[in-house]
Amino acid sequence: MTNTINPKIAIMTNVYRSLIQSASVTFNKNWSRVQLHHSSLQLKHFKAVKFSVCGGPGTTGKVVNFTLNWGTPVPIRLTAGTWTEFTVPLSEVGNPARLDNFIFQDNGNRDPKLPYTMQIDNIEFVG
């Protein structure tokens, strides 16, 4: 995981399905982001990406942008204290041929006020 523009990243035991741990991200600045980097995973056999997020206190309704490789951002709506599973078709993020970067970014909206936290777990690509 790459720490960019000052988000704080921690490993948590509040997990969705991975049974071990999830990543907790605290966004401290508008447009801050967390970026998971991979060395060119081929995506030609996949049609979507699935992941789970859990909003921290006060985040219900907060929108965070999700994208792959800086393609088209997809809004992800958080719910405080509840794990929500999302399935995003690769067509919605620009049909990347390979994965280099998996990105969650604050959308610049000041509601909720910074800092706020979300957790990420159970990332998988589906065919």
NORVEN-V326138 format. One record per helix or strand of 3 or more residues. SS is the DSSP state (A for helix, B for strand). FROM is the first residue (numbers start at 1). TO is the last residue. If there is no record, write none. Layout:
ss: {SS | SS}
from: {FROM | FROM}
to: {TO | TO}
This chain:
ss: {B | B | B | B | B | B | B | B | A | B | B}
from: {2 | 8 | 22 | 33 | 48 | 63 | 74 | 83 | 90 | 98 | 116}
to: {4 | 12 | 27 | 42 | 55 | 68 | 77 | 89 | 93 | 106 | 126}
